[in-house]
Amino acid sequence: MAQNKHVDTPLIAKALAGDEDAYAKIMERYNGQLYHLMYKMVRRREEAEDLVQEAFIKAFRALASFNDEFAFSTWLYKIAVNNCIDHLRKKRLQVYSYDKPIAAKDGELQREYPDKEETPDKELLSSEKSQIITAAIYELPEKYKTAIVLRHREELSYEEIATKLNLPLGTVKARIFRAREMLKRKLKGKILP
């Protein structure tokens, strides 16, 4: 992308000041290019969309550390690519046969597996966690609550949400980003990872 490296400086300053439209404009400006980059790396539409969203979240969290002597696009792409590489590494965890013994110096070792059966306390904790998350979602301002519910409860794509709400795609992505940020703050320390 051959843009002037300072073209984003005014938008970044506005975004740092909390201007939601500036966030949306930055996302709109780079969303397509990031999506194509992520799609080339993962080859799955939903996965690429989520990786783009994660890249924007990480970039916006670190926006104050951005050095405007460099091109914003380069900085953003580096965050996106590094995030994608981490994602791919996690997916490529080594897998072993469930009941095949493990070869060791002293012979073969048999594996023992913990009981994964749902217990009443696990069900109760899961239900309690779900209730806390639901309550936090419904405490969000209406526009953010609607966007996050459509994305995560109804599992609509960003495009479907934009159509349903009659909003620009960038605005939908900005609202989902903001909703996730608000939820992270609300839920910090309330639920276990």
Contacts in CASP RR format, 6 or more apart in sequence:
PFRMAT RR
TARGET T0000
AUTHOR 0000-0000-0000
METHOD contacts of the structure
MODEL  1
MAQNKHVDTPLIAKALAGDEDAYAKIMERYNGQLYHLMYKMVRRREEAED
LVQEAFIKAFRALASFNDEFAFSTWLYKIAVNNCIDHLRKKRLQVYSYDK
PIAAKDGELQREYPDKEETPDKELLSSEKSQIITAAIYELPEKYKTAIVL
RHREELSYEEIATKLNLPLGTVKARIFRAREMLKRKLKGKILP
1 33 0 8 1.000
1 73 0 8 1.000
3 71 0 8 1.000
3 73 0 8 1.000
5 68 0 8 1.000
5 69 0 8 1.000
5 70 0 8 1.000
5 71 0 8 1.000
5 72 0 8 1.000
6 68 0 8 1.000
7 72 0 8 1.000
8 26 0 8 1.000
8 29 0 8 1.000
8 68 0 8 1.000
8 72 0 8 1.000
8 73 0 8 1.000
9 68 0 8 1.000
9 72 0 8 1.000
11 22 0 8 1.000
11 25 0 8 1.000
11 26 0 8 1.000
11 29 0 8 1.000
12 22 0 8 1.000
12 26 0 8 1.000
12 63 0 8 1.000
12 66 0 8 1.000
12 68 0 8 1.000
12 72 0 8 1.000
14 21 0 8 1.000
14 22 0 8 1.000
15 22 0 8 1.000
15 23 0 8 1.000
15 26 0 8 1.000
15 60 0 8 1.000
15 63 0 8 1.000
16 63 0 8 1.000
16 64 0 8 1.000
20 174 0 8 1.000
20 178 0 8 1.000
23 60 0 8 1.000
23 174 0 8 1.000
23 177 0 8 1.000
23 178 0 8 1.000
24 168 0 8 1.000
24 170 0 8 1.000
24 171 0 8 1.000
24 173 0 8 1.000
24 174 0 8 1.000
26 56 0 8 1.000
27 56 0 8 1.000
27 170 0 8 1.000
27 173 0 8 1.000
27 174 0 8 1.000
27 177 0 8 1.000
28 168 0 8 1.000
28 169 0 8 1.000
28 170 0 8 1.000
30 73 0 8 1.000
30 76 0 8 1.000
31 52 0 8 1.000
31 169 0 8 1.000
31 170 0 8 1.000
31 173 0 8 1.000
32 52 0 8 1.000
33 73 0 8 1.000
33 77 0 8 1.000
34 52 0 8 1.000
34 55 0 8 1.000
34 56 0 8 1.000
34 76 0 8 1.000
34 77 0 8 1.000
34 80 0 8 1.000
35 48 0 8 1.000
35 49 0 8 1.000
35 52 0 8 1.000
37 77 0 8 1.000
37 80 0 8 1.000
37 81 0 8 1.000
38 47 0 8 1.000
38 48 0 8 1.000
38 49 0 8 1.000
38 51 0 8 1.000
38 52 0 8 1.000
38 55 0 8 1.000
38 80 0 8 1.000
38 84 0 8 1.000
39 45 0 8 1.000
39 48 0 8 1.000
41 48 0 8 1.000
41 51 0 8 1.000
41 81 0 8 1.000
41 84 0 8 1.000
41 88 0 8 1.000
42 48 0 8 1.000
42 51 0 8 1.000
42 84 0 8 1.000
42 87 0 8 1.000
42 88 0 8 1.000
46 157 0 8 1.000
47 87 0 8 1.000
49 157 0 8 1.000
49 158 0 8 1.000
51 80 0 8 1.000
51 83 0 8 1.000
51 84 0 8 1.000
51 87 0 8 1.000
52 80 0 8 1.000
53 173 0 8 1.000
53 176 0 8 1.000
53 177 0 8 1.000
54 83 0 8 1.000
54 87 0 8 1.000
55 76 0 8 1.000
55 79 0 8 1.000
55 80 0 8 1.000
55 83 0 8 1.000
55 84 0 8 1.000
56 173 0 8 1.000
56 177 0 8 1.000
57 177 0 8 1.000
57 180 0 8 1.000
57 181 0 8 1.000
58 79 0 8 1.000
58 83 0 8 1.000
59 75 0 8 1.000
59 76 0 8 1.000
59 79 0 8 1.000
59 80 0 8 1.000
60 177 0 8 1.000
62 79 0 8 1.000
66 72 0 8 1.000
66 75 0 8 1.000
67 75 0 8 1.000
96 102 0 8 1.000
98 111 0 8 1.000
99 111 0 8 1.000
101 108 0 8 1.000
101 109 0 8 1.000
101 110 0 8 1.000
101 111 0 8 1.000
102 108 0 8 1.000
102 109 0 8 1.000
102 111 0 8 1.000
129 191 0 8 1.000
129 192 0 8 1.000
132 187 0 8 1.000
132 190 0 8 1.000
132 191 0 8 1.000
133 183 0 8 1.000
133 187 0 8 1.000
133 191 0 8 1.000
136 183 0 8 1.000
136 186 0 8 1.000
136 187 0 8 1.000
136 190 0 8 1.000
137 145 0 8 1.000
137 148 0 8 1.000
137 149 0 8 1.000
137 183 0 8 1.000
138 145 0 8 1.000
139 186 0 8 1.000
140 148 0 8 1.000
140 179 0 8 1.000
140 182 0 8 1.000
140 183 0 8 1.000
143 175 0 8 1.000
144 175 0 8 1.000
144 178 0 8 1.000
144 179 0 8 1.000
144 182 0 8 1.000
145 179 0 8 1.000
146 165 0 8 1.000
147 161 0 8 1.000
147 165 0 8 1.000
147 172 0 8 1.000
147 175 0 8 1.000
147 176 0 8 1.000
147 179 0 8 1.000
148 175 0 8 1.000
148 176 0 8 1.000
148 179 0 8 1.000
148 180 0 8 1.000
148 183 0 8 1.000
150 156 0 8 1.000
150 160 0 8 1.000
150 161 0 8 1.000
150 164 0 8 1.000
150 165 0 8 1.000
151 158 0 8 1.000
151 161 0 8 1.000
151 176 0 8 1.000
156 164 0 8 1.000
158 169 0 8 1.000
158 172 0 8 1.000
158 173 0 8 1.000
158 176 0 8 1.000
159 169 0 8 1.000
161 167 0 8 1.000
161 172 0 8 1.000
161 176 0 8 1.000
162 168 0 8 1.000
162 169 0 8 1.000
162 170 0 8 1.000
162 171 0 8 1.000
162 172 0 8 1.000
165 172 0 8 1.000
END
